[in-house]
């Protein structure tokens, strides 16, 4: 009887374990079904676009597609003397084929980024290639244009012959050894440094203005707090373009600010308050201030007032109590606000474009310019990758600092 009871007990336990595992699998399946739409949404709007951008930044297919024979043969060229007659003949054949397919302009546009004027060279050669014998292709091409005897053009062809390259990264980082159609070597690094500096200034201004405002909101009476919080939320209900245009109206030569300054005798002539860095800083700080105030306000609201009273009871000066008690407790909100403001400000485009001058444009302006005006999607994607790398580095840095603080507290 004892053995039978134990066997029955084991069978019941085994059945219960099987039923438990089945139930857990059903719950996991239900969770997966509920999470699947969010996962697909993130894949469609975040992961896939970033993957496409990363791929596009290293794609370089134009020359290998339009001039396939030349791209294949020129990779074996050592780059010292002029290429062999075989390479000249392949280029002549490829140009004739590209002209008939009307695709020569694609290769010309890509090569023009390496050496300005390369597109016109290809166009001129394509117009004069028909009827020219390919027996002496080197002589025929040199008669059409003497630039075909210049090694720089052949080196540019060889560097662009691969379907994937770091050409656009070299331009963005100022490492390209060839002439560039951009504003000069290191230009985009200068723009990136300017973008980071402007973002730092705006973030600092938001901290300086937002911290006292959040503190006042968190310690005001309930009725006053509910009224004042509306003024913080109003910018979220207004379009960014409308807010930027409002600053344009305020700061223009005969705008409200200049008129009031002259009326009050602060200055006698209208000041140049627009199309400069001041206007950009003022408008961007106004736009980003709520992103600093709200995280700070939500954290400060939960800090018990008894902590400051206890510090005062123990003899701490109000400034010391604030520095050693209140400020550290508000760090989570401050960190969240800084991260939000910094990341969003990095991608500003409309405000600097409308209120700033040529020296006040941020990296997003040149991303849009290369994509829409020049059709240079490779360089636009590469500049976007640089911004993404900056954001990733910032998040990693803040995460490391937070982990370090947690370990020190433990």
Secondary structure as UniProt FT lines:
FT   HELIX           2..42
FT   HELIX           43..47
FT   HELIX           48..58
FT   HELIX           62..66
FT   HELIX           68..74
FT   TURN            75..76
FT   HELIX           85..101
FT   HELIX           104..114
FT   TURN            116..117
FT   HELIX           118..128
FT   TURN            130..131
FT   TURN            135..136
FT   HELIX           137..144
FT   HELIX           146..149
FT   HELIX           151..159
FT   HELIX           167..172
FT   TURN            173..174
FT   TURN            185..186
FT   HELIX           187..219
FT   HELIX           222..233
FT   HELIX           234..237
FT   HELIX           240..251
FT   TURN            253..254
FT   HELIX           256..263
FT   TURN            264..265
FT   HELIX           277..300
FT   TURN            301..302
FT   HELIX           305..313
FT   TURN            314..315
FT   HELIX           318..321
FT   HELIX           322..326
FT   HELIX           327..329
FT   HELIX           331..346
FT   HELIX           350..355
FT   HELIX           358..360
FT   HELIX           363..368
FT   HELIX           369..373
FT   HELIX           377..409
//
